[in-house]
Amino acid sequence: MFSYADVPGPRTSGVAAARAVEVGALEFAIVDLETTGFSPGRGDRIVEIGVVRMAGDGRVLREWTTLLDPGRGVGATQVHRITAADVRGAPRFADIAGELAALFAGAVVVAHNASFEQRFLEAEFAAAGIAMPPLPALCTMRLARTTGLDLPDHKLGTCCAHFGLDFPDAHAALADARVTARLLPLLLRTAGAGALALPVPPGRAPEHPEYPKFRGMLRPRSGFEPVRAG
């Protein structure tokens, strides 16, 4: 599902360089997930999604978030602070799959340790019967490694601390997406990346007539409601 972008440089192939797009001409969909565990292959599910849609110049265009009913136990409440009562009556992933796909359309999808989000999103979209097209993606953890910063590790909290970004609400999906959105331009500048080599162009959302637009109520986590852009 994710096809990872590169920072153009001396080692970039001619094909990749030809696909380089200026950062300012792109839009980004920064996503974070909270899950019941670590393995969708063992039945773990998404319990919360947060997305920040951001212009290449750093302007936040839209925020979107909801808790999800995973159809099973919520997992490590002591980590993500989500209880069974919180997700009772929340939408299932299949309910919001079409809307989430539309949020990713036309953007580079960004996540910190993006392989984690990729595994769960691939599993959830497949279970919902939706074949997502390849999406250009960027992993801020990988990007942090390319900067050469002297960091003990490249976890989100460590990167934020290096740049002096407040990170008070870890493991709330929208809070993590927001801080990753603030971190992204700092990492791009540090890496000297004014453009990204995209392996695939930002695409359109797939059309799924069997999944009409969700007409139920999203369930934002209390205290983490989206802020209206502009």
Helices and strands as residue ranges (DSSP letters): E 2-4, H 14-18, E 20-22, G 23-25, E 27-35, G 40-42, E 46-55, E 60-67, H 77-80, H 84-87, H 93-104, E 108-111, H 114-127, E 135-139, H 140-146, H 156-163, H 173-190, E 195-197
